């Protein structure tokens, strides 16, 4: 419903529609909230000079007519015919108590150049987006978290960031990623740099991302062109949706459905649904809020063919009620995708501040595709810093990231994200880039959908944490010896290994259980040797042809070469996928195997499907039976 409000353009005629829910007309709309107590609404903007008046002249601004709606009221204004152009506008609302203020349009599809104005385009191209031809389940994806501004700052020049991003699609493909997980592109109140986690206009792309003075009518179409280009290259598009809270700091620039009410506290869209750590919370106890956010998600899924949504701070609208908040939103969106015949749409939760592994339970309960998995990142920070005891039994639990998830759900695993120092910074700077090698091997060989953060592959020292300041990528680093090694020889090589071997994407992991006190290998030689900073684990599962794939992974997180009696789950020929070296194993052991410092071994063996293999797919009396 809400996607149909805002500015509708038919030829050169523009109709503006602004909706307000009313529980007196439809009692289901809200339980907490009140009438906005509006006296009149006028529309001012940059279109007025085309109608013989001065832009933003209130005395000549068209008035809106209040009309009935099944769920409340809708204010309507039809503008006279306008020539092709990009036009900004706002609503000037006079309230019954005599106060008045300029407010934005909560359903605008375009953002203005300043003051969070709404906008519309007459003429230009609307464009369509084509769906990705082969959409993978989340478990089979490798994500790249991309910050549009920082990613393009070093080379875009005067071009719109969205348009310039296409220059680096080849880089992303060479990196082996399958999916681009965008940080927020929906509009926020800052006209300058921002991360987008203080949203105001949910249906609009941030103006500075799509603005090109040379092509003012192509703003929204630029995002569609980019998505089509990514889809043509086989890359998924995942958007970051910030739906727990909004920015309300300023009437002209804040979330319109807050300031469109005489007393903003009467807005049924705002309220303490659960405790929120950020901004002003949205009240998902009210049906109008749920429907608004559902329509926002549907708009991006259907009009822009995005392949998934990450729900930022989902804990901020999760109260355990299956009919409210994130529970209802995910369920309703999944049903909508089924109705549209769209499969493998990823719905990813960020259960920020969730204690340790509670996010797993919440993901299973909500029924999302997966969730961000913080434990691996935080423990990897300590490993990169060479902290004593960091390569611990708990780290083994972090590597067994799929543990306790339902089998159709996975963690999104990562070594860094936008909220934290880079792994290079934790390692001590770019001169210690090699400390990232074993940690990336671990990331790409454990369960989950691994995610590479913006510039991680360049080993750039990004030390800004928790502050929305620019961290532009230095693209010169991508072609120096370190950058080339990390991009092609490490991230790219491991991503290709993971994509070729389905079993590395399974939940299967041995040793499956761990004890905090077991800081040496178990009786079969698997687990953690804390003193030597070694980890040895076993992965297995079916390949794409139904054969049984086995993996023995040994990782040395230390600065000293180690020799170890390496256990194997089967005798015969095995190949280290990192070096291409083949060995023959007898007695389920490869004695005195060298594991280089800050490196690892990824041994693989493929067995044709038979009854014996079928009966031994889960460890019983030890890893040799797996």
C-alpha positions as CSV (number, residue, x, y, z in Angstrom):
1,X,0.0,0.0,0.0
2,X,2.6,2.6,1.1
3,X,4.6,2.2,-2.1
4,X,1.7,3.6,-4.0
5,X,1.8,6.9,-2.1
6,X,4.2,9.8,-2.6
7,X,4.5,11.2,-6.1
8,X,2.9,9.3,-9.1
9,X,4.0,10.6,-12.5
10,X,1.9,9.9,-15.6
11,X,3.3,11.6,-18.6
12,X,3.9,15.1,-17.4
13,X,1.2,15.1,-14.8
14,X,2.2,14.6,-11.1
15,X,-0.2,13.5,-8.4
16,X,1.0,13.7,-4.8
17,X,-0.7,11.5,-2.2
18,X,0.1,11.5,1.6
19,X,-1.6,8.9,3.7
20,X,-2.4,8.9,7.5
21,X,-3.8,5.8,9.3
22,X,-6.8,6.3,11.5
23,X,-7.9,3.8,14.1
24,X,-11.3,5.5,14.2
25,X,-11.8,4.3,10.6
26,X,-9.8,1.1,10.8
27,X,-9.3,-0.1,14.5
28,X,-6.6,-2.5,13.4
29,X,-4.2,0.3,12.4
30,X,-2.9,1.1,15.8
31,X,-3.5,0.8,19.5
32,X,-1.1,3.6,20.6
33,X,-1.2,6.9,18.7
34,X,-3.6,9.7,17.8
35,X,-4.9,11.9,15.1
36,X,-2.2,14.2,13.5
37,X,-4.5,17.2,14.1
38,X,-3.8,18.8,10.7
39,X,-5.5,22.0,9.6
40,X,-4.1,22.3,6.1
41,X,-1.3,21.0,3.9
42,X,0.4,22.8,1.1
43,X,3.0,21.6,-1.3
44,X,6.0,23.8,-2.1
45,X,9.0,23.1,-4.2
46,X,11.2,23.7,-7.2
47,X,8.4,22.9,-9.5
48,X,6.6,26.2,-8.7
49,X,8.7,28.4,-11.0
50,X,7.5,26.2,-13.9
51,X,3.9,27.2,-12.9
52,X,4.4,30.9,-12.8
53,X,5.3,31.4,-9.2
54,X,8.5,31.6,-7.1
55,X,9.9,28.3,-5.9
56,X,9.0,27.5,-2.3
57,X,6.5,30.4,-2.3
58,X,3.9,29.4,0.3
59,X,1.3,31.9,-0.9
60,X,1.2,30.2,-4.3
61,X,1.8,26.6,-3.1
62,X,-0.9,24.1,-4.1
63,X,-3.2,22.9,-1.3
64,X,-3.9,19.3,-0.7
65,X,-7.4,17.9,-0.4
66,X,-8.3,15.5,2.4
67,X,-10.0,12.3,1.0
68,X,-11.3,9.2,2.7
69,X,-9.3,5.9,2.6
70,X,-10.4,2.5,3.9
71,X,-7.6,2.6,6.5
72,X,-7.6,6.3,7.3
73,X,-7.2,9.5,5.2
74,X,-5.2,10.5,2.2
75,X,-4.2,14.1,1.2
76,X,-4.1,14.6,-2.6
77,X,-2.8,17.3,-4.9
78,X,-2.5,17.1,-8.7
79,X,0.0,19.4,-10.2
80,X,-0.4,21.0,-13.6
81,X,1.6,19.7,-16.5
82,X,5.3,20.0,-16.0
83,X,8.2,19.8,-18.5
84,X,10.9,17.1,-18.1
85,X,13.0,17.7,-15.1
86,X,14.0,16.8,-11.5
87,X,11.9,18.6,-8.9
88,X,12.2,18.8,-5.2
89,X,9.2,19.3,-2.8
90,X,8.0,19.3,0.8
91,X,4.8,19.5,2.6
92,X,4.0,22.6,4.6
93,X,1.7,21.4,7.4
94,X,-0.4,23.8,9.5
95,X,-1.7,22.2,12.7
96,X,-4.8,22.9,14.7
97,X,-2.9,24.5,17.6
98,X,-1.5,27.2,15.2
99,X,1.9,25.7,14.7
100,X,3.3,24.8,11.3
101,X,6.4,23.1,9.9
102,X,7.9,21.8,6.7
103,X,8.0,18.0,6.4
104,X,9.3,15.5,3.9
105,X,7.3,12.8,2.2
106,X,7.6,9.4,3.9
107,X,6.9,7.6,0.7
108,X,9.0,9.6,-1.8
109,X,11.0,7.5,-4.3
110,X,13.6,10.2,-4.7
111,X,15.5,12.3,-2.2
112,X,16.4,15.9,-2.8
113,X,19.7,17.6,-2.9
114,X,19.4,19.1,0.6
115,X,17.3,19.3,3.8
116,X,15.9,15.8,3.1
117,X,13.6,17.2,0.5
118,X,11.4,14.8,-1.4
119,X,11.6,14.7,-5.2
120,X,10.2,13.4,-8.4
121,X,11.3,13.1,-12.0
122,X,9.2,14.0,-15.0
123,X,10.7,12.3,-18.1
124,X,13.9,10.2,-18.0
125,X,13.9,6.4,-17.9
126,X,12.3,4.4,-15.2
127,X,14.0,1.1,-16.2
128,X,13.3,-2.4,-15.1
129,X,15.6,-4.9,-13.2
130,X,15.9,-8.5,-14.3
131,X,16.1,-11.2,-11.7
132,X,19.3,-13.1,-11.1
133,X,19.3,-16.1,-13.4
134,X,20.5,-18.6,-10.8
135,X,20.0,-17.5,-7.2
136,X,22.0,-19.6,-4.7
137,X,20.9,-20.5,-1.2
138,X,22.6,-18.4,1.4
139,X,24.8,-21.3,2.5
140,X,26.4,-21.4,-1.0
141,X,27.1,-17.7,-1.1
142,X,30.3,-15.8,-0.4
143,X,29.5,-12.2,0.5
144,X,31.3,-8.9,0.1
145,X,30.2,-6.1,2.5
146,X,30.4,-3.0,0.4
147,X,30.2,0.6,1.5
148,X,29.4,2.5,-1.6
149,X,31.1,5.8,-0.7
150,X,34.3,4.4,0.7
151,X,34.6,1.8,-2.1
152,X,34.4,4.3,-4.9
153,X,36.0,7.4,-3.3
154,X,39.4,6.8,-4.7
155,X,38.5,6.6,-8.4
156,X,35.0,7.9,-9.1
157,X,35.9,11.5,-9.8
158,X,32.7,13.5,-10.5
159,X,30.6,10.5,-11.3
160,X,27.7,9.3,-9.1
161,X,29.1,6.6,-6.7
162,X,26.5,4.1,-7.8
163,X,27.5,4.5,-11.4
164,X,31.3,4.4,-10.6
165,X,30.9,1.1,-8.6
166,X,30.5,-0.8,-11.9
167,X,34.2,-0.2,-12.6
168,X,35.2,-2.7,-9.9
169,X,32.9,-5.6,-10.7
170,X,35.8,-7.4,-12.3
171,X,37.7,-7.0,-9.0
172,X,34.8,-8.6,-7.1
173,X,34.5,-11.4,-9.6
174,X,38.3,-12.1,-9.4
175,X,37.9,-12.2,-5.6
176,X,35.5,-15.1,-6.0
177,X,32.6,-13.5,-4.2
178,X,29.1,-14.4,-5.3
179,X,27.1,-11.6,-3.5
180,X,27.4,-7.9,-2.8
181,X,26.0,-7.1,0.6
182,X,25.5,-3.3,0.4
183,X,25.6,-1.1,3.5
184,X,22.5,1.1,3.5
185,X,21.6,3.0,0.3
186,X,18.3,4.3,1.6
187,X,18.3,8.1,2.4
188,X,19.5,9.5,5.7
189,X,19.4,13.2,6.9
190,X,23.1,14.1,6.3
191,X,23.8,15.7,3.0
192,X,27.4,14.8,3.4
193,X,29.1,11.5,4.3
194,X,27.2,8.9,6.3
195,X,26.8,5.2,6.8
196,X,23.0,5.2,6.5
197,X,22.1,3.7,9.8
198,X,20.0,6.7,10.8
199,X,17.3,6.3,8.1
200,X,14.5,8.8,7.2
201,X,13.3,8.0,3.7
202,X,12.9,4.3,3.3
203,X,11.7,4.2,-0.4
204,X,14.5,6.6,-1.6
205,X,18.1,6.1,-2.6
206,X,20.5,8.5,-0.8
207,X,20.7,11.5,-3.2
208,X,24.5,11.7,-3.1
209,X,24.8,8.1,-4.2
210,X,22.9,8.6,-7.5
211,X,23.4,12.3,-8.2
212,X,25.0,13.2,-11.5
213,X,24.5,16.8,-12.5
214,X,25.0,15.8,-16.1
215,X,22.1,13.4,-16.0
216,X,19.6,14.7,-13.5
217,X,16.7,12.5,-14.7
218,X,18.6,9.2,-14.3
219,X,19.0,9.1,-10.6
220,X,16.9,6.1,-9.6
221,X,17.6,4.3,-12.9
222,X,21.3,4.3,-12.0
223,X,20.7,1.8,-9.2
224,X,18.6,-0.4,-11.5
225,X,21.4,-0.3,-14.1
226,X,24.0,-1.3,-11.5
227,X,21.8,-4.2,-10.2
228,X,21.2,-5.4,-13.7
229,X,25.0,-5.3,-14.4
230,X,25.7,-7.3,-11.2
231,X,23.0,-9.8,-12.0
232,X,24.4,-10.2,-15.5
233,X,27.8,-11.1,-13.9
234,X,26.1,-13.7,-11.7
235,X,26.4,-11.6,-8.5
236,X,23.6,-11.4,-5.9
237,X,22.5,-8.1,-4.5
238,X,21.7,-7.9,-0.7
239,X,20.5,-4.6,0.7
240,X,20.9,-3.5,4.3
241,X,17.5,-2.6,5.8
242,X,17.5,-0.4,8.9
243,X,14.0,-1.0,10.3
244,X,14.3,-0.8,14.1
245,X,14.7,2.9,14.4
246,X,14.7,6.3,12.6
247,X,16.3,9.7,12.8
248,X,14.0,12.4,14.3
249,X,16.6,15.0,15.3
250,X,15.2,17.8,13.0
251,X,11.7,18.5,11.7
252,X,12.8,19.3,8.1
253,X,15.3,16.5,7.9
254,X,13.9,13.7,10.1
255,X,11.6,10.8,9.5
256,X,8.4,12.4,8.1
257,X,5.9,10.2,9.8
258,X,7.2,11.6,13.1
259,X,7.1,15.3,12.3
260,X,3.8,15.1,10.3
261,X,1.9,14.9,13.6
262,X,1.2,18.1,15.7
263,X,2.6,16.3,18.7
264,X,5.2,14.0,17.2
265,X,4.8,11.7,20.2
266,X,1.3,10.9,18.9
267,X,2.7,9.3,15.8
268,X,1.6,5.6,15.8
269,X,4.7,4.8,13.8
270,X,7.0,5.7,16.7
271,X,7.1,4.0,20.1
272,X,9.0,1.7,22.5
273,X,8.2,-1.6,20.9
274,X,11.3,-3.0,22.6
275,X,14.3,-1.2,24.1
276,X,16.3,0.4,21.3
277,X,19.9,1.3,21.5
278,X,19.9,3.6,18.5
279,X,17.7,6.5,17.3
280,X,14.0,6.7,17.8
281,X,12.3,3.3,17.7
282,X,9.6,2.2,15.4
283,X,6.5,0.7,17.1
284,X,5.9,-2.7,15.5
285,X,3.0,-3.3,18.0
286,X,1.0,-1.1,15.6
287,X,-0.2,-2.6,12.3
288,X,0.5,0.6,10.4
289,X,4.2,0.3,11.2
290,X,4.4,-3.4,10.2
291,X,2.6,-2.7,7.0
292,X,4.8,0.3,6.2
293,X,8.1,-1.7,6.7
294,X,6.7,-4.7,4.8
295,X,5.8,-2.4,1.9
296,X,9.3,-0.9,2.0
297,X,10.9,-4.4,1.8
298,X,8.5,-5.5,-0.9
299,X,9.3,-2.4,-3.0
300,X,13.0,-3.2,-3.1
301,X,12.5,-6.9,-3.6
302,X,10.0,-6.4,-6.4
303,X,10.9,-3.2,-8.1
304,X,14.7,-3.6,-7.9
305,X,14.9,-7.5,-7.8
306,X,17.3,-7.5,-4.8
307,X,18.2,-11.1,-3.8
308,X,18.1,-10.6,0.0
309,X,17.8,-8.2,2.9
310,X,20.0,-7.9,5.9
311,X,18.0,-6.7,8.9
312,X,20.1,-4.3,10.9
313,X,19.8,-4.5,14.7
314,X,16.9,-7.0,14.4
315,X,17.0,-7.3,18.2
316,X,15.5,-3.8,18.2
317,X,12.2,-5.1,16.9
318,X,12.2,-8.7,18.3
319,X,10.0,-9.4,21.3
320,X,9.4,-13.1,20.8
321,X,5.8,-12.6,19.6
322,X,5.4,-14.6,16.4
323,X,2.8,-12.1,15.1
324,X,4.9,-8.9,15.6
325,X,8.1,-7.3,14.7
326,X,10.8,-9.2,12.9
327,X,9.0,-12.5,13.3
328,X,6.0,-11.3,11.3
329,X,8.0,-9.4,8.8
330,X,10.2,-12.3,7.8
331,X,7.2,-14.7,7.7
332,X,5.2,-12.3,5.5
333,X,8.1,-11.6,3.2
334,X,8.8,-15.3,2.8
335,X,5.1,-15.9,1.9
336,X,5.3,-13.0,-0.6
337,X,8.3,-14.5,-2.3
338,X,6.6,-17.9,-2.6
339,X,3.6,-16.2,-4.2
340,X,5.9,-14.5,-6.7
341,X,7.8,-17.8,-7.4
342,X,11.1,-16.4,-6.1
343,X,13.3,-18.9,-4.3
344,X,16.5,-18.5,-2.2
345,X,15.8,-14.9,-1.2
346,X,18.1,-14.4,1.8
347,X,16.7,-12.9,5.0
348,X,19.7,-12.2,7.3
349,X,19.5,-11.0,10.9
350,X,21.9,-8.9,12.8
351,X,21.0,-9.7,16.4
352,X,23.4,-7.0,17.7
353,X,24.2,-7.2,21.5
354,X,22.7,-10.8,21.6
355,X,24.7,-12.8,24.1
356,X,27.2,-15.1,22.5
357,X,25.1,-17.8,20.8
358,X,21.6,-16.6,21.5
359,X,21.4,-15.3,18.0
360,X,21.3,-18.9,16.8
361,X,18.2,-19.7,18.8
362,X,16.6,-16.4,17.6
363,X,17.4,-17.1,14.0
364,X,15.8,-20.6,14.2
365,X,12.8,-19.2,16.0
366,X,12.2,-16.3,13.6
367,X,12.8,-18.6,10.6
368,X,15.3,-16.3,8.8
369,X,17.9,-17.7,6.4
370,X,20.8,-16.9,8.8
371,X,22.4,-14.3,11.0
372,X,25.6,-12.4,11.5
373,X,27.9,-14.5,13.6
374,X,30.1,-12.3,15.9
375,X,32.0,-14.9,18.0
376,X,34.3,-15.9,15.1
377,X,35.2,-12.2,14.5
378,X,35.9,-11.3,18.1
379,X,38.0,-14.4,18.7
380,X,39.9,-13.9,15.4
381,X,40.8,-10.4,16.6
382,X,42.6,-12.0,19.6
383,X,44.2,-14.6,17.3
384,X,45.5,-11.8,15.0
385,X,46.9,-10.0,18.0
386,X,48.8,-13.1,19.1
387,X,47.2,-13.0,22.5
388,X,48.1,-16.0,24.7
389,X,45.4,-18.6,24.8
390,X,43.5,-17.1,21.9
391,X,43.8,-20.3,19.8
392,X,41.7,-22.0,22.4
393,X,38.9,-24.6,22.6
394,X,36.5,-21.7,22.4
395,X,38.0,-20.8,19.0
396,X,37.3,-24.3,17.9
397,X,33.7,-23.7,18.8
398,X,33.7,-20.5,16.7
399,X,35.1,-22.5,13.8
400,X,32.2,-24.9,14.2
401,X,30.0,-22.0,13.4
402,X,27.1,-24.1,12.1
403,X,26.6,-25.8,15.5
404,X,23.0,-25.6,16.8
405,X,21.6,-23.9,13.7
406,X,18.7,-25.6,12.0
407,X,20.1,-27.4,8.9
408,X,18.4,-25.0,6.5
409,X,20.0,-21.9,8.3
410,X,23.5,-20.7,8.4
411,X,25.7,-18.1,10.1
412,X,27.2,-15.3,8.1
413,X,30.8,-15.4,9.2
414,X,33.4,-12.7,8.9
415,X,36.7,-11.5,10.3
416,X,35.8,-7.8,10.4
417,X,32.8,-5.6,9.5
418,X,32.0,-1.9,9.3
419,X,31.7,-1.5,13.1
420,X,35.2,-2.6,13.9
421,X,38.9,-2.3,13.3
422,X,40.1,-4.2,10.3
423,X,41.8,-7.5,10.9
424,X,45.0,-5.9,9.6
425,X,44.8,-3.3,12.3
426,X,44.4,-6.0,15.0
427,X,47.4,-7.8,13.6
428,X,49.6,-4.7,14.0
429,X,49.4,-3.0,10.6
430,X,50.0,-3.9,7.0
431,X,53.6,-5.0,7.6
432,X,52.0,-7.9,9.5
433,X,49.6,-8.8,6.7
434,X,50.7,-12.5,6.9
435,X,48.8,-12.9,10.2
436,X,45.6,-12.7,8.2
437,X,46.5,-15.8,6.1
438,X,45.5,-18.6,8.6
439,X,42.5,-16.7,9.7
440,X,41.1,-16.3,6.2
441,X,41.8,-20.1,5.6
442,X,39.7,-20.7,8.7
443,X,36.9,-18.4,7.5
444,X,36.7,-20.1,4.1
445,X,36.7,-23.7,5.5
446,X,34.2,-23.5,8.3
447,X,30.4,-23.6,8.0
448,X,28.4,-20.6,7.0
449,X,28.3,-17.9,4.3
450,X,31.7,-16.2,4.6
451,X,31.8,-12.4,4.2
452,X,34.7,-10.3,3.2
453,X,34.5,-6.7,4.4
454,X,35.1,-3.6,2.3
455,X,38.8,-3.6,1.5
456,X,39.8,-6.5,3.7
457,X,41.5,-8.1,0.7
458,X,43.8,-5.1,0.4
459,X,45.1,-5.4,4.0
460,X,44.4,-1.8,4.4
461,X,44.8,-0.6,8.1
462,X,41.3,0.7,8.9
463,X,41.4,1.6,12.5
464,X,38.2,3.7,12.9
465,X,35.7,1.9,15.1
466,X,32.1,2.7,15.8
467,X,32.2,6.2,14.2
468,X,30.7,7.1,10.9
469,X,33.8,8.7,9.4
470,X,35.1,8.1,5.9
471,X,37.5,5.2,5.4
472,X,38.2,5.4,1.6
473,X,39.8,2.4,0.0
474,X,43.3,2.9,-1.3
475,X,43.1,1.0,-4.6
476,X,46.9,1.3,-5.2
477,X,47.2,-1.4,-2.5
478,X,45.4,-3.9,-4.7
479,X,48.3,-4.1,-7.2
480,X,51.3,-4.1,-4.9
481,X,52.8,-7.5,-3.9
482,X,50.9,-7.8,-0.7
483,X,47.6,-6.8,-2.2
484,X,48.1,-9.1,-5.2
485,X,48.9,-12.0,-2.8
486,X,45.9,-11.4,-0.5
487,X,43.4,-10.8,-3.3
488,X,44.4,-13.6,-5.8
489,X,46.6,-16.0,-3.8
490,X,44.5,-16.1,-0.6
491,X,41.0,-14.7,-0.8
492,X,40.4,-15.5,-4.4
493,X,42.0,-19.0,-4.3
494,X,40.1,-20.0,-1.1
495,X,36.8,-18.6,-2.5
496,X,37.2,-20.7,-5.6
497,X,38.0,-23.8,-3.5
498,X,34.9,-23.2,-1.4
499,X,32.7,-22.7,-4.5
500,X,34.0,-25.9,-6.1
501,X,33.5,-28.1,-3.0
502,X,30.0,-28.3,-1.6
503,X,31.0,-30.2,1.5
504,X,32.9,-27.2,2.8
505,X,29.5,-25.5,2.9
506,X,27.9,-28.2,5.0
507,X,27.2,-28.1,8.8
508,X,29.4,-31.2,9.3
509,X,32.4,-30.5,11.6
510,X,34.6,-32.7,13.8
511,X,35.3,-32.5,16.7
512,X,31.7,-31.4,17.1
513,X,31.8,-30.9,20.8
514,X,34.5,-29.2,22.8
515,X,35.6,-28.7,26.4
516,X,37.0,-25.4,27.7
517,X,39.6,-27.5,29.5
518,X,40.8,-29.5,26.5
519,X,43.6,-27.3,25.2
520,X,45.5,-30.1,23.4
521,X,44.4,-32.5,20.6
522,X,42.0,-35.3,21.5
523,X,43.0,-38.9,21.4
524,X,42.6,-39.0,17.6
525,X,44.7,-35.9,17.0
526,X,41.9,-33.4,16.3
527,X,41.0,-30.2,18.0
528,X,43.3,-27.4,19.3
529,X,46.9,-27.4,20.5
530,X,46.8,-24.1,22.4
531,X,50.5,-24.0,23.1
532,X,51.5,-24.5,19.5
533,X,48.6,-22.4,18.1
534,X,47.4,-25.2,15.9
535,X,43.9,-26.3,14.9
536,X,43.0,-29.5,13.2
537,X,39.4,-30.4,12.1
538,X,37.5,-32.5,9.7
539,X,34.7,-31.4,7.3
540,X,32.7,-33.7,5.1
541,X,29.5,-34.0,3.0
542,X,28.2,-34.8,-0.5
543,X,29.6,-33.1,-3.5
544,X,27.4,-31.9,-6.4
545,X,27.4,-35.4,-7.9
546,X,26.4,-37.2,-4.7
547,X,30.0,-38.4,-4.0
548,X,31.4,-38.2,-0.4
549,X,33.9,-35.4,0.0
550,X,36.2,-35.4,3.0
551,X,38.5,-32.6,4.2
552,X,41.2,-32.5,6.8
553,X,42.2,-29.0,7.7
554,X,45.3,-28.1,9.7
555,X,45.9,-24.4,10.4
556,X,49.0,-22.9,12.1
557,X,48.1,-19.5,13.6
558,X,51.6,-19.1,15.0
559,X,54.9,-17.5,13.8
560,X,56.8,-20.8,14.0
561,X,56.7,-23.8,11.6
562,X,55.1,-26.9,13.2
563,X,55.4,-30.6,12.6
564,X,52.4,-32.7,13.5
565,X,51.2,-36.3,13.2
566,X,48.2,-35.4,11.0
567,X,45.1,-37.7,11.4
568,X,42.9,-38.6,8.5
569,X,39.4,-40.1,8.3
570,X,40.3,-42.5,5.5
571,X,43.3,-44.1,3.9
572,X,44.4,-43.5,0.3
573,X,45.2,-40.5,-1.9
574,X,44.6,-37.0,-0.6
575,X,45.3,-33.6,-2.2
576,X,46.2,-30.4,-0.5
577,X,44.0,-27.9,-2.3
578,X,46.2,-25.0,-1.4
579,X,49.5,-26.3,-2.8
580,X,48.3,-29.0,-5.2
581,X,50.5,-31.6,-3.4
582,X,49.2,-35.2,-3.2
583,X,49.9,-37.7,-0.5
584,X,49.0,-41.3,0.2
585,X,47.7,-42.0,3.7
586,X,48.0,-45.3,5.6
587,X,46.9,-46.2,9.0
588,X,44.7,-43.0,9.1
589,X,47.8,-40.9,9.8
590,X,50.4,-38.8,8.0
591,X,53.3,-38.6,10.4
592,X,55.6,-35.5,10.8
593,X,53.5,-33.3,8.5
594,X,54.9,-29.8,8.2
595,X,52.5,-26.9,8.7
596,X,54.2,-23.6,7.8
597,X,53.8,-20.6,10.0
598,X,50.7,-18.5,9.5
599,X,49.5,-20.9,6.9
600,X,47.5,-24.1,6.6
601,X,46.7,-27.4,4.8
602,X,43.3,-28.2,3.2
603,X,43.5,-31.9,2.3
604,X,40.6,-33.3,0.2
605,X,39.5,-36.8,-0.8
606,X,36.5,-37.6,-2.9
607,X,34.9,-41.1,-2.7
608,X,32.2,-42.4,-5.0
609,X,28.8,-42.9,-3.3
610,X,28.3,-46.4,-2.0
611,X,26.7,-48.1,1.0
612,X,29.9,-48.0,3.1
613,X,30.3,-44.2,2.5
614,X,26.6,-43.7,3.1
615,X,26.8,-45.4,6.5
616,X,29.8,-43.4,7.6
617,X,28.7,-39.8,7.0
618,X,28.5,-38.8,10.7
619,X,31.2,-39.4,13.2
620,X,30.4,-42.3,15.6
621,X,33.4,-43.7,17.4
622,X,35.7,-41.0,16.1
623,X,36.7,-39.0,13.0
624,X,38.0,-42.0,11.2
625,X,34.4,-43.1,10.8
626,X,33.4,-39.9,9.2
